[in-house]
Every structure is written in C-alpha cells, then in structure tokens.
Amino acid sequence: MAGETRSNLPEGQKPIDKVQQLQRRLYVAAKRSPERRFHALYDRIWRSDVLREAWERVRSNRGAAGVDRETLAEVEGSGVELMLGAVQDALRAGSYRPSPVRRQGIPKPDGDVRPLGIPTVRDRVVQQAAKLVLEPIFEADFLDSSYGYWPKRSATEALECIRKSFIDGCTWVLELDIRSYFDSIDHARLLG
C-alpha cells in the first residue's frame, strides 16, 4: 500500500536491526572492493525501516522548526506515520523537493555571529535517511588514524592515540581546521 511505513518484522526484531544489517552489508561491500561504485541506493533511502530510524534520530536530536515552523511535537500530534508515509511516497515518485533552510545567527564567544541553517523536520528526516545509507560506504575508506567525523570515535580516543604514539617515538601531530570554510567556498560551484 502506498505510504505504508510499517515492516513485517519477526516478533522482537526492531527496525534498527534491519537498518544495521543494511549498513553492515554496505560497509562490507565497500571495504571488500574500494574501487566499487554504488549506483543504485536511492531506493534504500525510502525504505520504511530506514525512514523510521531516521525519524527516531531526528526526534532524539530535538532541534528547532524550519521555514514551515512545524515542530517535532506538531509532527507527533498530526501523526508520525502519516508524515513518514508522505515522505516515502514523494521519494519513491521522485517528487520530493527540500524546503528552503531557515537561517539563524548564533552568537560566537568573540562577538561574531555564526550562521546556522535549520531544515524542516521532513528535510532532516530525509537527510538522516541518506546519512544512514551513505555513511557506511564512506566510512569504509576512513583511515585508522582518522578521528574527525567518524562515528563512534571521540576526541578522547584521539588523545589516547596521540599519547601512545609519543611513547612509540612519534613526535608530530597534525590537526587541521579551515576557518569559515563554508562561508568562503564558492556555493555556485557546489550546486554546479
């Protein structure tokens, strides 16, 4: 049935289990064949279990409303399954279009303002679904020495790696951060 977001799962199996299985399969395939290109992933993003897990992550992250001013509580009040079904139908039909991002300035300690873009709840769900599907593929290419943006890695683990490396005789640590990178990049080229 169109818009159906419930899975026929065995008793006791949660949707995250199927999502983790998908992620593991994608990771293993990418790790085994680094040269492999994944051409058909779009249908994985609209899977009901992936959308459900994406919703759960968006809900747990909380966050403000986007340009449509729809809050998480309002989505829950009007029906999460209804929203997920509509998103799934739009993705499947190829008619899904993200909304503009609400811009909000966040004060920085130095008195400057950092621009923040706040997507709508629906857009955050779709972004999270895409992340669930794509992340394991890219994660397979990460080096063991990488800690930034790697799931389940922390700054504390990076510091421990540095400590151990000094004991082993390493004397250099490289940390890079490009100041205001997304403020200075040519956005027209990104949309290219």
C-alpha positions as CSV (number, residue, x, y, z in Angstrom):
1,M,0.0,0.0,0.0
2,A,1.4,3.5,-0.9
3,G,2.7,5.3,2.1
4,E,2.9,2.2,4.2
5,T,5.8,2.6,6.7
6,R,5.4,-0.5,8.8
7,S,7.5,-3.5,8.2
8,N,6.5,-7.1,8.6
9,L,9.2,-7.8,11.1
10,P,9.6,-11.0,13.1
11,E,8.4,-10.7,16.7
12,G,11.0,-9.0,18.9
13,Q,13.1,-7.6,15.9
14,K,13.2,-3.9,15.9
15,P,13.5,-1.8,12.7
16,I,17.0,-0.7,13.7
17,D,18.1,-4.3,13.4
18,K,17.3,-4.3,9.7
19,V,18.8,-0.9,9.2
20,Q,22.0,-2.1,10.9
21,Q,22.0,-5.1,8.7
22,L,21.7,-2.9,5.6
23,Q,24.5,-0.7,6.9
24,R,26.8,-3.6,7.6
25,R,26.2,-5.1,4.1
26,L,27.0,-1.7,2.5
27,Y,30.1,-1.3,4.7
28,V,31.4,-4.8,3.9
29,A,30.8,-4.4,0.2
30,A,32.7,-1.0,0.2
31,K,35.5,-2.4,2.3
32,R,36.0,-5.5,0.1
33,S,36.0,-3.5,-3.1
34,P,37.4,0.0,-2.6
35,E,37.0,0.7,-6.3
36,R,33.3,-0.2,-6.4
37,R,30.8,2.5,-7.2
38,F,27.4,2.3,-5.7
39,H,24.9,3.4,-8.4
40,A,21.5,2.3,-7.0
41,L,21.0,3.5,-3.4
42,Y,18.1,5.8,-3.7
43,D,15.5,3.0,-3.1
44,R,17.3,2.3,0.2
45,I,16.7,5.8,1.4
46,W,12.9,5.5,1.2
47,R,12.7,2.1,2.9
48,S,10.2,2.3,5.7
49,D,12.7,1.0,8.3
50,V,15.3,3.5,7.2
51,L,12.8,6.4,7.4
52,R,11.6,5.2,10.8
53,E,15.1,5.1,12.2
54,A,15.9,8.4,10.6
55,W,12.8,9.9,12.4
56,E,13.9,8.4,15.7
57,R,17.3,10.0,15.4
58,V,15.8,13.4,14.3
59,R,13.4,13.2,17.3
60,S,16.2,12.4,19.7
61,N,18.3,15.3,18.4
62,R,15.4,17.6,19.1
63,G,16.0,20.9,17.2
64,A,14.1,23.9,16.1
65,A,11.4,24.2,13.4
66,G,12.4,25.1,9.8
67,V,10.9,27.6,7.5
68,D,7.5,25.9,7.7
69,R,7.6,26.4,11.5
70,E,6.4,22.8,12.1
71,T,7.9,21.4,15.3
72,L,8.6,17.8,16.3
73,A,5.7,17.9,18.7
74,E,3.4,19.0,15.9
75,V,4.5,16.1,13.7
76,E,3.9,13.7,16.5
77,G,0.5,15.3,17.1
78,S,-0.6,15.0,13.5
79,G,0.9,11.6,13.0
80,V,4.5,10.4,12.5
81,E,3.3,7.5,10.3
82,L,1.4,10.0,8.1
83,M,4.4,12.2,7.7
84,L,6.8,9.3,7.0
85,G,4.3,7.8,4.5
86,A,4.1,11.2,2.7
87,V,7.9,11.5,2.6
88,Q,8.2,7.9,1.4
89,D,5.7,8.4,-1.4
90,A,7.4,11.6,-2.5
91,L,10.8,10.0,-2.5
92,R,9.5,7.0,-4.4
93,A,7.7,9.1,-7.0
94,G,10.8,11.3,-7.4
95,S,8.8,14.4,-6.5
96,Y,10.4,15.1,-3.1
97,R,11.9,18.6,-3.0
98,P,13.6,20.0,0.1
99,S,12.3,23.3,1.5
100,P,14.5,26.3,1.9
101,V,16.6,26.4,5.0
102,R,15.7,28.8,7.8
103,R,18.7,31.0,8.6
104,Q,19.5,31.8,12.2
105,G,22.5,33.7,13.6
106,I,24.2,32.1,16.6
107,P,26.4,34.4,18.7
108,K,30.1,33.3,19.0
109,P,32.2,34.0,22.0
110,D,34.3,36.5,20.1
111,G,31.2,38.6,19.4
112,D,30.9,37.4,15.8
113,V,27.8,35.5,14.6
114,R,27.9,32.0,13.1
115,P,25.1,31.5,10.5
116,L,23.1,28.3,11.1
117,G,20.8,26.7,8.6
118,I,17.7,25.0,10.1
119,P,16.0,22.5,7.8
120,T,12.4,21.5,8.2
121,V,11.6,18.3,10.2
122,R,10.8,16.4,7.0
123,D,14.0,17.5,5.4
124,R,16.0,16.5,8.4
125,V,14.4,13.0,8.3
126,V,15.4,12.6,4.6
127,Q,18.9,13.9,5.3
128,Q,19.2,11.4,8.2
129,A,17.9,8.6,6.0
130,A,20.5,9.5,3.3
131,K,23.2,9.5,6.0
132,L,22.2,6.1,7.3
133,V,22.6,4.7,3.8
134,L,25.7,6.6,2.6
135,E,27.8,6.8,5.8
136,P,28.8,3.1,5.9
137,I,30.1,3.3,2.3
138,F,32.3,6.3,3.0
139,E,33.3,5.0,6.5
140,A,34.9,2.0,4.8
141,D,37.5,4.4,3.2
142,F,38.5,6.1,6.5
143,L,42.0,5.5,7.8
144,D,42.5,4.1,11.2
145,S,44.3,7.4,12.1
146,S,41.2,9.5,11.3
147,Y,39.0,10.6,14.2
148,G,37.1,13.6,12.9
149,Y,33.5,12.8,11.7
150,W,34.0,9.1,12.2
151,P,31.0,7.6,14.0
152,K,31.8,6.1,17.4
153,R,35.2,7.9,17.6
154,S,35.8,10.6,20.1
155,A,38.3,13.3,20.9
156,T,39.3,11.3,24.0
157,E,40.2,8.4,21.7
158,A,42.3,10.7,19.5
159,L,44.2,12.0,22.5
160,E,44.9,8.4,23.7
161,C,46.2,7.5,20.2
162,I,48.5,10.6,20.4
163,R,49.7,9.6,23.9
164,K,50.5,6.0,22.7
165,S,52.2,7.3,19.5
166,F,54.5,9.6,21.6
167,I,55.5,6.6,23.6
168,D,56.3,4.8,20.3
169,G,58.6,7.6,19.2
170,C,56.3,9.8,17.1
171,T,56.8,13.5,17.7
172,W,54.4,15.2,15.3
173,V,50.6,15.7,15.5
174,L,48.7,17.4,12.7
175,E,45.3,19.0,13.3
176,L,43.7,21.0,10.6
177,D,40.7,23.3,10.6
178,I,39.8,25.6,7.8
179,R,38.4,28.8,9.3
180,S,34.9,29.7,7.9
181,Y,35.3,27.2,5.1
182,F,31.6,27.1,4.2
183,D,31.4,30.9,4.4
184,S,34.2,31.3,1.9
185,I,33.6,28.4,-0.6
186,D,32.0,29.2,-3.9
187,H,28.5,27.9,-3.3
188,A,27.6,28.2,-7.0
189,R,30.2,25.6,-7.8
190,L,28.8,23.3,-5.2
191,L,25.4,23.4,-6.9
192,G,27.2,23.1,-10.3
